[in-house]
Amino acid sequence: MSALTAAESMASGVRRVRPDAECVLVPMADGGEGTVDALNDALGGTLGSVRCHDALGRPVSAQYSYVESKRLAVIEIAAASGLAQVGPGDRDVLRATSYGTGELISAALDRGARRFIIGLGGSATNDAGAGMISALGARLLNSQGAVIAPGGAALARLASVDLSGMDPRLGECEFELACDVDNPLLGPTGASAVFGPQKGASPEMVAVLDAALANWADVVEAATGRAVRHRAGAGAAGGLGAAFPAFLNCSMRPGVEIVVDAVSLAQRIEGADWVFTGEGGIDFQTLHGKTPWGVLQVARSHGVKVIMFGGLVAPEAAELLDQGVNELVSIVPQGQPLAEALRRGPQNLSDAVEQVVRRLVGGQEL
């Protein structure tokens, strides 16, 4: 289910019991997959489709959201430069490029965007944003003054960066990076070592990429005067977490915090009797910055009770009850096969919410 579908399903379950209930629907996300759709629905944006290039330079269509009243574009790195577009047999992390992400940004600039929310996650690249800034007008040159090839491995030959052709509109822009990792660019906890293997890098490739990114950092830090290699989150999305602060005006925060602010969640929760939220699987990860956790923090600060619904509620999720959640509810009927549970997700959620609301109306303790 999309966040909007889930919210509508919850409201349907409430209204079966209380047709007069005021249900405020706020699609949410945490900066990962689904952030574009959630913010587009929550903020009344429009989806734009861009013909651009995937991580291997193949034509692909990628979407972003544009909210005209805020001049805001919401972009997921994974839309153009994601691992999902590259089959396991096609992965080539040495030459994978973030060029398509730059094309998305450029398209949003043409629409009028001057604020950007960027979801860092799910990338197939390890090029420290070299492709992205190339698409935005920069030239990455070797010692002979020729443009280097795409991909992270080619950064070993980077000697200088020519920024004179960068799109001048970028100087008017602010970028908010939704990032939930704190890995630096280099070393055993850096982009290449931690995330490279997920993208097809062997141990030998990891060493090549880490050395290439170290050279990128030397050249770029000297050219821009901005120290980024040790910055928390620099290793996110194959080094895009370093590229944005190196070349653009940006800030970085946990994704759910950015979304909470973008949708004005605090104002919309104020005065509510209950908050219903959830995700596909409520488990130990939920306590570490996932969407329901961020919703809980806001609701708790306003003294509003919270019930979380999940397709799966793992035993360790009981810790959430100690953190202020009133109840954890599995929406899947006992014995229902997985395929049927996935197909009937909206119906299962509505039914589970209906049962909870009947207990609330009846005065039953949760």
N, C-alpha and C positions, 0 to 999 in steps of 0.2 A: 504493500500500500504506500502511496505517497502520503506525505504529512497531511495534505488537505483531505484526502480520502479518509484517513484515520480520524481526523477531527470531525468530519461530517458523519462518520459512522458512530462516533461517541455521542454526538448531538442527537442522532436518530434514536439511540437507546434511551437517552434521558427523556425525550419527548413522548416516548411510548407510555411513560409513567406520569410525567408532568408536562402536558402540552404547553402550559403557560411559562415554563422555565426559560429564563434568558440565558442562552448559550453563546458565549463569546469564543469564536474559533480563531486560534492563532497557530497556523502551521509553523513548525519549528525544525531546526537542524543544528548540526554542530560543526559546520565547516567542511564536512566530508561530502560524500555522494548524497545528492538530494538537496543540497543547499540552494542551488539555483532555483529549483522548482519551489522549494518552501518559501524563500524570500520573494520570489515572483508572485506567488499566491498571497502572501501576507501583506505585501506592499502595493499590490495592484500594478505590477510591472507588465511588460510585454516581452515575450521571448523572441530573440533574434537568432536566425540561423545563418551561419557563415561557412562558405566553402573555403577550407583551409587545408593544412597538411598535418598528418599524424606524425608520430615520433620517428617513423621511417621515411618520411617525406612523401607519403602517398596521399592523394586527395581524399578528404573526409569532410563531412558536414558536422559542425559543432554548434551547440546552442549556448547562449548567455542570456541573462535577464537585464532589461534596462528599465529603470524607474525614472521617467522623464521629470517628475516634479522635484526629484532630489538630484537629478543629473548623476544618478548612481548606476553603475554596471556591476553585476555579480557574475563572476567567472570562476569555474572550477578548472584547475590545471588539467584534470583528467579528461575534460571534454575533448580536447584536441591532442594533448600529449600523454594520454593515459595508457596504462598497461592493458586495459580492457580491449583496446583496438588492435593489440598486437598478440597474435596467437603464440603459444609456448614455443612452437617450432620456428617462429619468425623473429624472435627477440634478438636484438643486436645492440646491447647496451653501450658498446664502444662508439657507435655512430648515431645512436638515437638523439634526436634534437627536439628542443622546446620551441622551435620556430612557429608552430601552429598556435601556441599560446600568445605569442607576440602578434600574430594575425588577428586573434580574437580581440586583444586590447586595442589594436588599430581600428578595427571595425566599430568598437564601442566609442572610441574617440570621434569617429565620423558621425555617430549618432548624437554626440553632444556630451558624453560622459566626462566628468571631471573628478568624480569620486568612484573608487573601485573597492569592492570586497573580493578578495582572491582566496579561494579554497585551495590550500596546499595539501595535496594528497593524491595517491593513486597514479603518480607519474611513471612513465616507462623510461625516463631520461636520467642521465647523470652528467649533464653538460654545463652545470652551474649557470643556467640561463643564457648561455651563449647564443643559442638559436633565437630565444625570445628577443634579446636586444638587437640581434641582427635584423629581425623582422621590423623592429622599431627604428631602424636607420643607422645603427652602429656598424662599424667595420672592424673585424678582428683580424689582425695582420701577423704574418710571420716575419722573420728577420730580413727577408727580401722585399717586404712591403706588399706581399700578395695575401689575399683573403684565405684564411685557413679553411679546411674542410669542416663539415658539420660533425657534431658529436663530441663526447667527452674526451676520447683518446687524443683527438687533434689538438686539444688545449695544451699538450706538451710542447707544441711548436708555436704557441702564442708568444709574440714579442712586444706587441703594442696594441692599443685600442684607440680607434679614431671615432670620437663621439660627435664630430661636427655635423654629421647628417642625422642625428637623433631628432625625432619628431618634436618640434618646439612646444607643442601643446602639452607634452608630458610635464613641463615645468609648472603648469597650472594645476596638476593633479595630485591627489592624495590616495595612497593605496593602504588598505587595511588587510593584513595577511592573517587568515584564519589558520593557525598552526598549533598542533597539539603535541609536538615533539620538541625536545630541547637539544638535539644533537648538533655538535659543531660541524664545520665543513669537512675537516680532515681527521685522520687518525683512526684508531680502533673503534671509536664510537661515531665516526663521521659518515657522510653520505655514501661513500663507496663501500665501506666495510659493512655497514649495518643494512643498508637498503639495496646495494648493488646485487647481492645474490638473488633477491626476489625478482630482479629484472633480467636474470640470466647470466650474471657475472661469475666466472670461476675465480678461485683464489688468485690466479695469475692476472686475470683481468682487474680484480679489485686493486692489486698493487699498481697496475698501469694507470688506472683511473685516479687513484689517490695522488699519485705523483703528478698527473696532469692537472688536477684541481689545485695542487699546491703551487704549480707554476702560474695557473690562472690567478690565484690569490696574490702572488708576488706582483704580477703585471697590473692587475686591476687596482689593488690598494695603492700602488705607486701613482697610477693615472688619476684616480679619483680622490685620493687623500682620505679615504674612508676605510677603517680597519673592520673587516667583516668575518675573517676566517674563524675567530673564536666566539663569535656571537651565538648565543643560544638560539637554536632553530635554524642556523645557517645551512645545516645539512638536509633540511626538509626538501622534498620533491627534487632530489638529485642536485641539490645546491641552489635551487631557485630561492631558497631562504637566505642565501648570501647575495644573489644577484639583485633582488629588489632593493635592499638597503644600500648596495654599492652604487646603483645608478638612478634610483627613483626616490621620491619622498614617501616614506612608508612607516607604518607601525605594525607590530605583531602582537596578537593576543590569542588566547584559546578561542577556538571557533564558536563555541556555544556562547561565550561572552559577547562576541561581536553580533551574533544573531539576536541575542536577548536585547541588546541596545537598538539594533536596526528595526525590530518589530515593536519597540516600546512595550515590552512585556510587563514591566513593573506597573505602568499606568493601566494596562488592560486587566491585570490581575486584581488591582485594588478594588475592594468592595465585594469580591467574589465570596461565595460560601464554600465552594470546593474547586480544586484544580484536578482535572484528570489528564494524565500524560502517560507516555509509555514508549516502547520500542520492541523490535522483533524478539530480542532476547535480553532479559534483565539478568545481569550476572555481575561478576567482580569488576568488569570494565565500566559498568554504569556509574560506579563511584569515582571514576577517574575522568570526569569531564565530558561524558556523553550527554546527549540532549536532556533526558529526564533529570539528571543531576543538576544541570543548570536551571531547569524549571523549578526544581525543588528549592534551590537557594533563594530564588526570587519570591516564591510563594511563602516560604518560611519567614522571610524578612517582613512580609505583610500579614503574618499571622493567619494565613489561609491553609486549610487542611488539604493534603495531597493523597491521591490514590494513583498507583502506577499499574498499568495493564501491559502484559507481555505475551507473545506467543509462547515463549519459554520463560519460566521463572526459576532460576537456578538456586540451589540451597544456600549458597554463599550470599545471595541477594538479601537474605534476612537481615544483614547488617544495615540495610537501608531503613529498617523499622526503628533502629536506634538513632538514625540521623533525622528523623522527623516524618517519615512516610507513615501514613495511617494504615494502609493496607497494600499488599501486592497481590495482583489478581492474574491468574493464567486464563487466557481467553479460549484455549483449545479444549473442547470437551474430551473427557477421558476416553481413550481408545480410538480417537479419530486419526486416521492415517495422515502422514505428513502432506501428501499430495492434495488430499481433500482440505486439510487445514489451510494450506496456502491458497487454494481456490476460494475457500469460504472465509477468508480473513476478515473482510468488512462485516459480513453477517455475524461471525463469531464475536467480533469486537462489540457490535451493537447489542448482541444478546448478553454479553458479560456486563456491559454498562447497565443494561436494563435491570439485571438481577441485583447489582449493587445499589442502584437508585431505589428499587423497591424496598430494600432493607433500610436505606436511609429514611425514606418516607415513613416506614413503619416504626421508626425509632429504635431499630435494632443496633446494638453496639457493634462496632467494627473491631 
